[in-house]
Amino acid sequence: MAKEIDGFIKLQVKGGQANPAPPVGPALGAKGVNIMEFCKRFNAATQDRMGQVVPVVISVFKDKSFSFVLKTTPAAVQLLEAAKLKKGSPEPNKIKVGKVNWDQIKVIAESKMADLNAFKIESAMRVVAGTARSMGLVVSGKAPWEE
């Protein structure tokens, strides 16, 4: 018989660097989860993604045990890395802070495909391009499907 779920916790933690300090400790402590056990298991699972922001969804069960699912790095973080920026524009509709091209968008869309609600790579590319525009990035070049 399956365990009864008590709740979910969604966090964004740097890979391999989870520790009991905020935001991890207070979020898990409020649900009664063993914080050190989570940190050890998370750090072991994210050794290959050291330093990258890794979204995680933790399922907490009634007996205070837990399981977690790792997601892919957010598109916004990947776009900032591609554009070599620290942060996006404070006014994306007026102030443009950087550029990305369609090849970079395709690479990000392929890596995010599992977490996006898109069935085709072109749809995923449109989603990522929209994120780029909302951050004040200019998408240079012509979209591959317009050629």
N, CA, C and O atoms as a GROMACS GRO file, in nm:
protein
  588
    1MET      N    1   0.083  -0.119   0.000
    1MET     CA    2   0.000   0.000   0.000
    1MET      C    3   0.088   0.125   0.000
    1MET      O    4   0.190   0.130   0.069
    2ALA      N    5   0.049   0.224  -0.076
    2ALA     CA    6   0.126   0.347  -0.088
    2ALA      C    7   0.116   0.431   0.038
    2ALA      O    8   0.014   0.429   0.108
    3LYS      N    9   0.221   0.506   0.064
    3LYS     CA   10   0.222   0.595   0.181
    3LYS      C   11   0.130   0.714   0.154
    3LYS      O   12   0.114   0.757   0.039
    4GLU      N   13   0.072   0.767   0.260
    4GLU     CA   14  -0.017   0.882   0.246
    4GLU      C   15   0.067   1.010   0.249
    4GLU      O   16   0.149   1.030   0.340
    5ILE      N   17   0.047   1.096   0.150
    5ILE     CA   18   0.125   1.219   0.137
    5ILE      C   19   0.070   1.326   0.230
    5ILE      O   20  -0.051   1.352   0.233
    6ASP      N   21   0.160   1.389   0.305
    6ASP     CA   22   0.124   1.496   0.397
    6ASP      C   23   0.133   1.633   0.328
    6ASP      O   24   0.060   1.725   0.362
    7GLY      N   25   0.224   1.645   0.230
    7GLY     CA   26   0.238   1.772   0.159
    7GLY      C   27   0.360   1.772   0.068
    7GLY      O   28   0.436   1.676   0.062
    8PHE      N   29   0.376   1.882  -0.004
    8PHE     CA   30   0.487   1.900  -0.096
    8PHE      C   31   0.565   2.025  -0.056
    8PHE      O   32   0.508   2.121  -0.004
    9ILE      N   33   0.694   2.022  -0.082
    9ILE     CA   34   0.779   2.139  -0.061
    9ILE      C   35   0.855   2.161  -0.190
    9ILE      O   36   0.918   2.068  -0.242
   10LYS      N   37   0.850   2.282  -0.243
   10LYS     CA   38   0.926   2.316  -0.363
   10LYS      C   39   1.037   2.412  -0.326
   10LYS      O   40   1.013   2.516  -0.265
   11LEU      N   41   1.160   2.376  -0.363
   11LEU     CA   42   1.277   2.459  -0.332
   11LEU      C   43   1.366   2.471  -0.454
   11LEU      O   44   1.360   2.389  -0.546
   12GLN      N   45   1.449   2.574  -0.455
   12GLN     CA   46   1.556   2.586  -0.553
   12GLN      C   47   1.686   2.595  -0.475
   12GLN      O   48   1.711   2.691  -0.403
   13VAL      N   49   1.770   2.492  -0.491
   13VAL     CA   50   1.894   2.482  -0.414
   13VAL      C   51   2.009   2.462  -0.512
   13VAL      O   52   1.992   2.397  -0.615
   14LYS      N   53   2.126   2.517  -0.480
   14LYS     CA   54   2.242   2.494  -0.565
   14LYS      C   55   2.286   2.349  -0.551
   14LYS      O   56   2.292   2.296  -0.440
   15GLY      N   57   2.315   2.286  -0.663
   15GLY     CA   58   2.352   2.145  -0.666
   15GLY      C   59   2.474   2.116  -0.581
   15GLY      O   60   2.575   2.185  -0.590
   16GLY      N   61   2.464   2.012  -0.498
   16GLY     CA   62   2.576   1.970  -0.414
   16GLY      C   63   2.604   2.062  -0.298
   16GLY      O   64   2.703   2.043  -0.228
   17GLN      N   65   2.518   2.162  -0.274
   17GLN     CA   66   2.547   2.260  -0.169
   17GLN      C   67   2.430   2.280  -0.073
   17GLN      O   68   2.416   2.387  -0.014
   18ALA      N   69   2.345   2.179  -0.058
   18ALA     CA   70   2.233   2.190   0.036
   18ALA      C   71   2.287   2.184   0.178
   18ALA      O   72   2.371   2.099   0.208
   19ASN      N   73   2.238   2.272   0.265
   19ASN     CA   74   2.275   2.270   0.406
   19ASN      C   75   2.155   2.312   0.489
   19ASN      O   76   2.057   2.363   0.434
   20PRO      N   77   2.159   2.291   0.621
   20PRO     CA   78   2.042   2.320   0.705
   20PRO      C   79   2.006   2.468   0.719
   20PRO      O   80   1.905   2.501   0.780
   21ALA      N   81   2.088   2.556   0.664
   21ALA     CA   82   2.058   2.700   0.672
   21ALA      C   83   1.936   2.732   0.585
   21ALA      O   84   1.896   2.652   0.500
   22PRO      N   85   1.877   2.851   0.605
   22PRO     CA   86   1.765   2.890   0.518
   22PRO      C   87   1.807   2.889   0.372
   22PRO      O   88   1.922   2.922   0.344
   23PRO      N   89   1.722   2.855   0.279
   23PRO     CA   90   1.580   2.825   0.290
   23PRO      C   91   1.548   2.678   0.320
   23PRO      O   92   1.433   2.646   0.347
   24VAL      N   93   1.648   2.590   0.314
   24VAL     CA   94   1.622   2.446   0.328
   24VAL      C   95   1.575   2.410   0.468
   24VAL      O   96   1.471   2.345   0.483
   25GLY      N   97   1.648   2.449   0.570
   25GLY     CA   98   1.617   2.410   0.708
   25GLY      C   99   1.477   2.446   0.754
   25GLY      O  100   1.403   2.358   0.796
   26PRO      N  101   1.439   2.575   0.746
   26PRO     CA  102   1.305   2.613   0.793
   26PRO      C  103   1.191   2.546   0.714
   26PRO      O  104   1.089   2.509   0.772
   27ALA      N  105   1.209   2.531   0.584
   27ALA     CA  106   1.104   2.471   0.502
   27ALA      C  107   1.082   2.324   0.540
   27ALA      O  108   0.969   2.279   0.553
   28LEU      N  109   1.192   2.250   0.558
   28LEU     CA  110   1.180   2.109   0.594
   28LEU      C  111   1.142   2.090   0.741
   28LEU      O  112   1.064   2.001   0.774
   29GLY      N  113   1.196   2.175   0.828
   29GLY     CA  114   1.167   2.164   0.970
   29GLY      C  115   1.019   2.187   1.001
   29GLY      O  116   0.965   2.124   1.092
   30ALA      N  117   0.955   2.274   0.926
   30ALA     CA  118   0.813   2.302   0.947
   30ALA      C  119   0.727   2.178   0.919
   30ALA      O  120   0.620   2.163   0.978
   31LYS      N  121   0.773   2.091   0.831
   31LYS     CA  122   0.699   1.968   0.798
   31LYS      C  123   0.748   1.848   0.879
   31LYS      O  124   0.692   1.739   0.867
   32GLY      N  125   0.853   1.867   0.961
   32GLY     CA  126   0.903   1.759   1.045
   32GLY      C  127   0.995   1.662   0.974
   32GLY      O  128   1.014   1.549   1.019
   33VAL      N  129   1.054   1.705   0.862
   33VAL     CA  130   1.144   1.618   0.785
   33VAL      C  131   1.284   1.624   0.844
   33VAL      O  132   1.326   1.728   0.894
   34ASN      N  133   1.357   1.513   0.839
   34ASN     CA  134   1.496   1.508   0.885
   34ASN      C  135   1.581   1.589   0.788
   34ASN      O  136   1.605   1.546   0.675
   35ILE      N  137   1.626   1.705   0.832
   35ILE     CA  138   1.696   1.800   0.744
   35ILE      C  139   1.830   1.745   0.697
   35ILE      O  140   1.862   1.754   0.579
   36MET      N  141   1.906   1.687   0.788
   36MET     CA  142   2.039   1.636   0.751
   36MET      C  143   2.030   1.520   0.652
   36MET      O  144   2.112   1.509   0.562
   37GLU      N  145   1.930   1.435   0.669
   37GLU     CA  146   1.912   1.324   0.575
   37GLU      C  147   1.882   1.377   0.435
   37GLU      O  148   1.936   1.327   0.336
   38PHE      N  149   1.794   1.479   0.427
   38PHE     CA  150   1.765   1.539   0.296
   38PHE      C  151   1.891   1.598   0.234
   38PHE      O  152   1.920   1.575   0.117
   39CYS      N  153   1.966   1.675   0.313
   39CYS     CA  154   2.087   1.740   0.261
   39CYS      C  155   2.185   1.638   0.205
   39CYS      O  156   2.241   1.657   0.097
   40LYS      N  157   2.206   1.528   0.279
   40LYS     CA  158   2.299   1.423   0.233
   40LYS      C  159   2.251   1.361   0.102
   40LYS      O  160   2.329   1.346   0.008
   41ARG      N  161   2.123   1.324   0.096
   41ARG     CA  162   2.070   1.259  -0.024
   41ARG      C  163   2.069   1.356  -0.143
   41ARG      O  164   2.102   1.316  -0.255
   42PHE      N  165   2.031   1.482  -0.119
   42PHE     CA  166   2.027   1.581  -0.227
   42PHE      C  167   2.168   1.607  -0.281
   42PHE      O  168   2.189   1.607  -0.402
   43ASN      N  169   2.263   1.628  -0.192
   43ASN     CA  170   2.401   1.655  -0.234
   43ASN      C  171   2.459   1.538  -0.312
   43ASN      O  172   2.532   1.558  -0.409
   44ALA      N  173   2.428   1.415  -0.270
   44ALA     CA  174   2.476   1.297  -0.342
   44ALA      C  175   2.414   1.289  -0.482
   44ALA      O  176   2.480   1.251  -0.578
   45ALA      N  177   2.285   1.324  -0.492
   45ALA     CA  178   2.215   1.316  -0.621
   45ALA      C  179   2.255   1.427  -0.717
   45ALA      O  180   2.237   1.413  -0.838
   46THR      N  181   2.309   1.537  -0.666
   46THR     CA  182   2.341   1.652  -0.752
   46THR      C  183   2.490   1.679  -0.761
   46THR      O  184   2.530   1.791  -0.793
   47GLN      N  185   2.574   1.580  -0.735
   47GLN     CA  186   2.719   1.598  -0.746
   47GLN      C  187   2.761   1.643  -0.885
   47GLN      O  188   2.855   1.722  -0.899
   48ASP      N  189   2.693   1.593  -0.989
   48ASP     CA  190   2.728   1.627  -1.128
   48ASP      C  191   2.679   1.768  -1.167
   48ASP      O  192   2.720   1.819  -1.271
   49ARG      N  193   2.594   1.830  -1.086
   49ARG     CA  194   2.540   1.963  -1.118
   49ARG      C  195   2.586   2.065  -1.013
   49ARG      O  196   2.511   2.154  -0.975
   50MET      N  197   2.709   2.051  -0.967
   50MET     CA  198   2.764   2.135  -0.861
   50MET      C  199   2.754   2.284  -0.895
   50MET      O  200   2.802   2.327  -1.000
   51GLY      N  201   2.693   2.361  -0.807
   51GLY     CA  202   2.684   2.506  -0.824
   51GLY      C  203   2.568   2.554  -0.908
   51GLY      O  204   2.534   2.672  -0.903
   52GLN      N  205   2.504   2.466  -0.985
   52GLN     CA  206   2.389   2.506  -1.066
   52GLN      C  207   2.264   2.510  -0.979
   52GLN      O  208   2.253   2.433  -0.883
   53VAL      N  209   2.172   2.598  -1.010
   53VAL     CA  210   2.045   2.602  -0.938
   53VAL      C  211   1.961   2.482  -0.981
   53VAL      O  212   1.936   2.462  -1.100
   54VAL      N  213   1.919   2.401  -0.884
   54VAL     CA  214   1.842   2.280  -0.912
   54VAL      C  215   1.708   2.288  -0.840
   54VAL      O  216   1.705   2.281  -0.717
   55PRO      N  217   1.597   2.303  -0.912
   55PRO     CA  218   1.466   2.298  -0.847
   55PRO      C  219   1.438   2.155  -0.800
   55PRO      O  220   1.470   2.058  -0.870
   56VAL      N  221   1.378   2.142  -0.684
   56VAL     CA  222   1.348   2.010  -0.629
   56VAL      C  223   1.208   2.014  -0.570
   56VAL      O  224   1.170   2.112  -0.504
   57VAL      N  225   1.130   1.907  -0.593
   57VAL     CA  226   0.997   1.893  -0.535
   57VAL      C  227   1.005   1.777  -0.436
   57VAL      O  228   1.030   1.663  -0.474
   58ILE      N  229   0.982   1.808  -0.309
   58ILE     CA  230   0.993   1.709  -0.202
   58ILE      C  231   0.852   1.666  -0.162
   58ILE      O  232   0.769   1.750  -0.127
   59SER      N  233   0.827   1.535  -0.166
   59SER     CA  234   0.699   1.481  -0.120
   59SER      C  235   0.719   1.435   0.023
   59SER      O  236   0.803   1.349   0.050
   60VAL      N  237   0.643   1.493   0.115
   60VAL     CA  238   0.654   1.457   0.257
   60VAL      C  239   0.536   1.366   0.290
   60VAL      O  240   0.421   1.398   0.260
   61PHE      N  241   0.566   1.251   0.352
   61PHE     CA  242   0.463   1.153   0.386
   61PHE      C  243   0.420   1.169   0.532
   61PHE      O  244   0.489   1.235   0.610
   62LYS      N  245   0.307   1.108   0.568
   62LYS     CA  246   0.252   1.118   0.704
   62LYS      C  247   0.351   1.071   0.811
   62LYS      O  248   0.351   1.124   0.922
   63ASP      N  249   0.434   0.972   0.779
   63ASP     CA  250   0.530   0.920   0.878
   63ASP      C  251   0.660   1.001   0.881
   63ASP      O  252   0.760   0.956   0.938
   64LYS      N  253   0.659   1.120   0.821
   64LYS     CA  254   0.772   1.215   0.816
   64LYS      C  255   0.887   1.168   0.729
   64LYS      O  256   0.993   1.230   0.730
   65SER      N  257   0.868   1.061   0.654
   65SER     CA  258   0.968   1.023   0.554
   65SER      C  259   0.943   1.110   0.431
   65SER      O  260   0.844   1.182   0.425
   66PHE      N  261   1.032   1.104   0.334
   66PHE     CA  262   1.018   1.190   0.216
   66PHE      C  263   1.081   1.125   0.094
   66PHE      O  264   1.161   1.032   0.104
   67SER      N  265   1.043   1.178  -0.021
   67SER     CA  266   1.110   1.145  -0.148
   67SER      C  267   1.118   1.277  -0.224
   67SER      O  268   1.042   1.370  -0.197
   68PHE      N  269   1.210   1.284  -0.318
   68PHE     CA  270   1.219   1.409  -0.394
   68PHE      C  271   1.246   1.383  -0.540
   68PHE      O  272   1.300   1.279  -0.578
   69VAL      N  273   1.206   1.481  -0.622
   69VAL     CA  274   1.225   1.475  -0.767
   69VAL      C  275   1.304   1.599  -0.807
   69VAL      O  276   1.268   1.711  -0.773
   70LEU      N  277   1.414   1.577  -0.881
   70LEU     CA  278   1.496   1.688  -0.928
   70LEU      C  279   1.444   1.735  -1.063
   70LEU      O  280   1.408   1.653  -1.148
   71LYS      N  281   1.441   1.864  -1.084
   71LYS     CA  282   1.400   1.923  -1.211
   71LYS      C  283   1.524   1.980  -1.282
   71LYS      O  284   1.633   1.981  -1.226
   72THR      N  285   1.505   2.027  -1.404
   72THR     CA  286   1.618   2.087  -1.477
   72THR      C  287   1.635   2.232  -1.433
   72THR      O  288   1.542   2.295  -1.383
   73THR      N  289   1.756   2.284  -1.453
   73THR     CA  290   1.787   2.422  -1.417
   73THR      C  291   1.688   2.516  -1.486
   73THR      O  292   1.658   2.496  -1.604
   74PRO      N  293   1.638   2.619  -1.416
   74PRO     CA  294   1.540   2.711  -1.476
   74PRO      C  295   1.592   2.776  -1.605
   74PRO      O  296   1.711   2.804  -1.617
   75ALA      N  297   1.502   2.799  -1.699
   75ALA     CA  298   1.538   2.860  -1.827
   75ALA      C  299   1.600   2.998  -1.806
   75ALA      O  300   1.693   3.035  -1.877
   76ALA      N  301   1.549   3.073  -1.709
   76ALA     CA  302   1.602   3.208  -1.684
   76ALA      C  303   1.749   3.203  -1.645
   76ALA      O  304   1.828   3.285  -1.689
   77VAL      N  305   1.785   3.106  -1.561
   77VAL     CA  306   1.925   3.093  -1.518
   77VAL      C  307   2.013   3.054  -1.637
   77VAL      O  308   2.122   3.108  -1.654
   78GLN      N  309   1.964   2.960  -1.720
   78GLN     CA  310   2.041   2.918  -1.838
   78GLN      C  311   2.056   3.033  -1.937
   78GLN      O  312   2.162   3.047  -1.999
   79LEU      N  313   1.953   3.115  -1.952
   79LEU     CA  314   1.960   3.229  -2.043
   79LEU      C  315   2.061   3.332  -1.994
   79LEU      O  316   2.136   3.387  -2.075
   80LEU      N  317   2.065   3.357  -1.865
   80LEU     CA  318   2.163   3.451  -1.810
   80LEU      C  319   2.305   3.400  -1.834
   80LEU      O  320   2.395   3.478  -1.866
   81GLU      N  321   2.326   3.268  -1.818
   81GLU     CA  322   2.458   3.210  -1.846
   81GLU      C  323   2.494   3.224  -1.994
   81GLU      O  324   2.608   3.258  -2.027
   82ALA      N  325   2.397   3.200  -2.081
   82ALA     CA  326   2.422   3.209  -2.226
   82ALA      C  327   2.456   3.352  -2.267
   82ALA      O  328   2.540   3.374  -2.353
   83ALA      N  329   2.388   3.450  -2.204
   83ALA     CA  330   2.412   3.590  -2.237
   83ALA      C  331   2.527   3.651  -2.156
   83ALA      O  332   2.564   3.766  -2.176
   84LYS      N  333   2.582   3.572  -2.064
   84LYS     CA  334   2.693   3.616  -1.977
   84LYS      C  335   2.653   3.740  -1.896
   84LYS      O  336   2.726   3.839  -1.893
   85LEU      N  337   2.536   3.731  -1.832
   85LEU     CA  338   2.486   3.842  -1.749
   85LEU      C  339   2.465   3.795  -1.606
   85LEU      O  340   2.454   3.676  -1.578
   86LYS      N  341   2.460   3.891  -1.515
   86LYS     CA  342   2.432   3.862  -1.374
   86LYS      C  343   2.281   3.861  -1.346
   86LYS      O  344   2.232   3.779  -1.268
   87LYS      N  345   2.207   3.954  -1.411
   87LYS     CA  346   2.064   3.961  -1.391
   87LYS      C  347   1.996   4.021  -1.514
   87LYS      O  348   2.062   4.078  -1.601
   88GLY      N  349   1.864   4.007  -1.520
   88GLY     CA  350   1.788   4.059  -1.632
   88GLY      C  351   1.760   4.208  -1.618
   88GLY      O  352   1.809   4.273  -1.525
   89SER      N  353   1.683   4.260  -1.710
   89SER     CA  354   1.651   4.402  -1.714
   89SER      C  355   1.544   4.438  -1.611
   89SER      O  356   1.450   4.361  -1.591
   90PRO      N  357   1.557   4.556  -1.546
   90PRO     CA  358   1.451   4.599  -1.455
   90PRO      C  359   1.324   4.642  -1.531
   90PRO      O  360   1.213   4.634  -1.477
   91GLU      N  361   1.340   4.687  -1.655
   91GLU     CA  362   1.227   4.723  -1.741
   91GLU      C  363   1.247   4.656  -1.876
   91GLU      O  364   1.296   4.720  -1.969
   92PRO      N  365   1.209   4.528  -1.889
   92PRO     CA  366   1.239   4.453  -2.012
   92PRO      C  367   1.175   4.508  -2.139
   92PRO      O  368   1.226   4.486  -2.248
   93ASN      N  369   1.062   4.580  -2.125
   93ASN     CA  370   0.999   4.636  -2.244
   93ASN      C  371   1.071   4.760  -2.296
   93ASN      O  372   1.053   4.798  -2.412
   94LYS      N  373   1.154   4.824  -2.212
   94LYS     CA  374   1.225   4.945  -2.253
   94LYS      C  375   1.376   4.927  -2.260
   94LYS      O  376   1.440   4.973  -2.355
   95ILE      N  377   1.432   4.860  -2.161
   95ILE     CA  378   1.578   4.847  -2.151
   95ILE      C  379   1.619   4.704  -2.187
   95ILE      O  380   1.582   4.609  -2.118
   96LYS      N  381   1.695   4.691  -2.295
   96LYS     CA  382   1.746   4.559  -2.336
   96LYS      C  383   1.888   4.545  -2.282
   96LYS      O  384   1.970   4.636  -2.298
   97VAL      N  385   1.918   4.432  -2.218
   97VAL     CA  386   2.048   4.417  -2.151
   97VAL      C  387   2.142   4.318  -2.218
   97VAL      O  388   2.260   4.313  -2.184
   98GLY      N  389   2.092   4.239  -2.312
   98GLY     CA  390   2.181   4.142  -2.376
   98GLY      C  391   2.116   4.075  -2.495
   98GLY      O  392   2.002   4.104  -2.530
   99LYS      N  393   2.191   3.984  -2.557
   99LYS     CA  394   2.142   3.912  -2.675
   99LYS      C  395   2.168   3.763  -2.661
   99LYS      O  396   2.266   3.720  -2.600
  100VAL      N  397   2.077   3.686  -2.717
  100VAL     CA  398   2.096   3.542  -2.734
  100VAL      C  399   2.053   3.509  -2.877
  100VAL      O  400   1.972   3.581  -2.936
  101ASN      N  401   2.107   3.401  -2.932
  101ASN     CA  402   2.066   3.362  -3.067
  101ASN      C  403   1.982   3.235  -3.061
  101ASN      O  404   1.968   3.173  -2.956
  102TRP      N  405   1.927   3.197  -3.175
  102TRP     CA  406   1.836   3.082  -3.180
  102TRP      C  407   1.907   2.951  -3.151
  102TRP      O  408   1.844   2.857  -3.101
  103ASP      N  409   2.037   2.941  -3.181
  103ASP     CA  410   2.110   2.819  -3.149
  103ASP      C  411   2.118   2.799  -2.998
  103ASP      O  412   2.101   2.687  -2.948
  104GLN      N  413   2.144   2.908  -2.924
  104GLN     CA  414   2.148   2.900  -2.778
  104GLN      C  415   2.011   2.864  -2.722
  104GLN      O  416   2.000   2.786  -2.628
  105ILE      N  417   1.907   2.922  -2.780
  105ILE     CA  418   1.770   2.894  -2.736
  105ILE      C  419   1.735   2.747  -2.760
  105ILE      O  420   1.668   2.684  -2.678
  106LYS      N  421   1.782   2.692  -2.873
  106LYS     CA  422   1.752   2.552  -2.903
  106LYS      C  423   1.819   2.460  -2.801
  106LYS      O  424   1.758   2.363  -2.756
  107VAL      N  425   1.943   2.489  -2.763
  107VAL     CA  426   2.014   2.407  -2.664
  107VAL      C  427   1.940   2.410  -2.530
  107VAL      O  428   1.922   2.306  -2.466
  108ILE      N  429   1.897   2.529  -2.489
  108ILE     CA  430   1.824   2.542  -2.362
  108ILE      C  431   1.689   2.470  -2.371
  108ILE      O  432   1.649   2.401  -2.277
  109ALA      N  433   1.619   2.484  -2.483
  109ALA     CA  434   1.489   2.419  -2.501
  109ALA      C  435   1.502   2.268  -2.497
  109ALA      O  436   1.417   2.199  -2.440
  110GLU      N  437   1.608   2.214  -2.557
  110GLU     CA  438   1.630   2.069  -2.554
  110GLU      C  439   1.655   2.020  -2.412
  110GLU      O  440   1.607   1.913  -2.374
  111SER      N  441   1.729   2.098  -2.334
  111SER     CA  442   1.756   2.055  -2.196
  111SER      C  443   1.631   2.067  -2.108
  111SER      O  444   1.617   1.991  -2.012
  112LYS      N  445   1.541   2.161  -2.139
  112LYS     CA  446   1.421   2.184  -2.060
  112LYS      C  447   1.300   2.103  -2.108
  112LYS      O  448   1.195   2.108  -2.044
  113MET      N  449   1.313   2.031  -2.216
  113MET     CA  450   1.201   1.961  -2.280
  113MET      C  451   1.120   1.876  -2.180
  113MET      O  452   0.997   1.872  -2.189
  114ALA      N  453   1.186   1.809  -2.088
  114ALA     CA  454   1.115   1.721  -1.993
  114ALA      C  455   1.025   1.800  -1.899
  114ALA      O  456   0.922   1.748  -1.856
  115ASP      N  457   1.061   1.923  -1.866
  115ASP     CA  458   0.984   2.002  -1.771
  115ASP      C  459   0.886   2.100  -1.836
  115ASP      O  460   0.805   2.160  -1.766
  116LEU      N  461   0.892   2.116  -1.967
  116LEU     CA  462   0.802   2.208  -2.035
  116LEU      C  463   0.677   2.136  -2.084
  116LEU      O  464   0.679   2.014  -2.103
  117ASN      N  465   0.570   2.210  -2.103
  117ASN     CA  466   0.447   2.151  -2.156
  117ASN      C  467   0.444   2.169  -2.308
  117ASN      O  468   0.350   2.227  -2.363
  118ALA      N  469   0.548   2.119  -2.374
  118ALA     CA  470   0.558   2.128  -2.520
  118ALA      C  471   0.593   1.991  -2.574
  118ALA      O  472   0.668   1.915  -2.513
  119PHE      N  473   0.538   1.959  -2.691
  119PHE     CA  474   0.564   1.829  -2.752
  119PHE      C  475   0.670   1.838  -2.861
  119PHE      O  476   0.740   1.740  -2.888
  120LYS      N  477   0.682   1.955  -2.926
  120LYS     CA  478   0.779   1.973  -3.033
  120LYS      C  479   0.887   2.071  -2.988
  120LYS      O  480   0.862   2.158  -2.904
  121ILE      N  481   1.005   2.056  -3.044
  121ILE     CA  482   1.117   2.142  -3.007
  121ILE      C  483   1.089   2.287  -3.043
  121ILE      O  484   1.132   2.378  -2.973
  122GLU      N  485   1.015   2.310  -3.154
  122GLU     CA  486   0.982   2.448  -3.194
  122GLU      C  487   0.896   2.515  -3.086
  122GLU      O  488   0.916   2.633  -3.056
  123SER      N  489   0.802   2.442  -3.030
  123SER     CA  490   0.716   2.497  -2.924
  123SER      C  491   0.798   2.529  -2.800
  123SER      O  492   0.779   2.634  -2.738
  124ALA      N  493   0.890   2.440  -2.766
  124ALA     CA  494   0.976   2.463  -2.650
  124ALA      C  495   1.065   2.585  -2.673
  124ALA      O  496   1.091   2.663  -2.581
  125MET      N  497   1.113   2.601  -2.798
  125MET     CA  498   1.196   2.717  -2.831
  125MET      C  499   1.117   2.847  -2.816
  125MET      O  500   1.171   2.947  -2.770
  126ARG      N  501   0.990   2.845  -2.855
  126ARG     CA  502   0.905   2.964  -2.839
  126ARG      C  503   0.889   3.000  -2.692
  126ARG      O  504   0.892   3.118  -2.656
  127VAL      N  505   0.872   2.899  -2.606
  127VAL     CA  506   0.858   2.922  -2.462
  127VAL      C  507   0.985   2.987  -2.407
  127VAL      O  508   0.978   3.086  -2.334
  128VAL      N  509   1.101   2.932  -2.442
  128VAL     CA  510   1.229   2.984  -2.393
  128VAL      C  511   1.254   3.124  -2.448
  128VAL      O  512   1.304   3.211  -2.377
  129ALA      N  513   1.219   3.148  -2.575
  129ALA     CA  514   1.236   3.280  -2.635
  129ALA      C  515   1.148   3.383  -2.563
  129ALA      O  516   1.190   3.496  -2.542
  130GLY      N  517   1.028   3.343  -2.525
  130GLY     CA  518   0.940   3.433  -2.449
  130GLY      C  519   0.999   3.467  -2.313
  130GLY      O  520   0.989   3.581  -2.268
  131THR      N  521   1.061   3.369  -2.249
  131THR     CA  522   1.129   3.394  -2.122
  131THR      C  523   1.242   3.493  -2.142
  131THR      O  524   1.262   3.584  -2.061
  132ALA      N  525   1.318   3.475  -2.250
  132ALA     CA  526   1.430   3.566  -2.280
  132ALA      C  527   1.380   3.708  -2.299
  132ALA      O  528   1.438   3.802  -2.245
  133ARG      N  529   1.272   3.724  -2.375
  133ARG     CA  530   1.218   3.859  -2.400
  133ARG      C  531   1.169   3.922  -2.270
  133ARG      O  532   1.185   4.043  -2.250
  134SER      N  533   1.108   3.842  -2.182
  134SER     CA  534   1.057   3.898  -2.056
  134SER      C  535   1.169   3.934  -1.959
  134SER      O  536   1.144   3.999  -1.858
  135MET      N  537   1.291   3.892  -1.989
  135MET     CA  538   1.407   3.926  -1.907
  135MET      C  539   1.485   4.044  -1.965
  135MET      O  540   1.583   4.089  -1.906
  136GLY      N  541   1.441   4.094  -2.080
  136GLY     CA  542   1.510   4.207  -2.144
  136GLY      C  543   1.622   4.162  -2.236
  136GLY      O  544   1.713   4.240  -2.265
  137LEU      N  545   1.616   4.038  -2.283
  137LEU     CA  546   1.714   3.988  -2.379
  137LEU      C  547   1.656   3.995  -2.520
  137LEU      O  548   1.537   3.970  -2.540
  138VAL      N  549   1.740   4.029  -2.616
  138VAL     CA  550   1.698   4.032  -2.755
  138VAL      C  551   1.734   3.898  -2.818
  138VAL      O  552   1.847   3.850  -2.802
  139VAL      N  553   1.640   3.837  -2.888
  139VAL     CA  554   1.666   3.712  -2.957
  139VAL      C  555   1.706   3.749  -3.099
  139VAL      O  556   1.622   3.792  -3.179
  140SER      N  557   1.835   3.732  -3.131
  140SER     CA  558   1.886   3.776  -3.261
  140SER      C  559   1.874   3.665  -3.364
  140SER      O  560   1.876   3.546  -3.333
  141GLY      N  561   1.860   3.709  -3.487
  141GLY     CA  562   1.849   3.615  -3.598
  141GLY      C  563   1.704   3.584  -3.629
  141GLY      O  564   1.612   3.639  -3.569
  142LYS      N  565   1.686   3.494  -3.728
  142LYS     CA  566   1.553   3.457  -3.771
  142LYS      C  567   1.520   3.320  -3.711
  142LYS      O  568   1.604   3.230  -3.708
  143ALA      N  569   1.398   3.304  -3.665
  143ALA     CA  570   1.355   3.177  -3.607
  143ALA      C  571   1.366   3.067  -3.712
  143ALA      O  572   1.332   3.090  -3.827
  144PRO      N  573   1.413   2.948  -3.674
  144PRO     CA  574   1.433   2.839  -3.771
  144PRO      C  575   1.308   2.801  -3.848
  144PRO      O  576   1.318   2.760  -3.964
  145TRP      N  577   1.188   2.814  -3.788
  145TRP     CA  578   1.065   2.776  -3.857
  145TRP      C  579   1.014   2.886  -3.951
  145TRP      O  580   0.918   2.863  -4.025
  146GLU      N  581   1.077   3.005  -3.951
  146GLU     CA  582   1.037   3.112  -4.041
  146GLU      C  583   1.115   3.110  -4.172
  146GLU      O  584   1.085   3.186  -4.264
  147GLU      N  585   1.214   3.024  -4.180
  147GLU     CA  586   1.298   3.021  -4.301
  147GLU      C  587   1.236   2.942  -4.412
  147GLU      O  588   1.294   2.929  -4.520
   0.00000   0.00000   0.00000
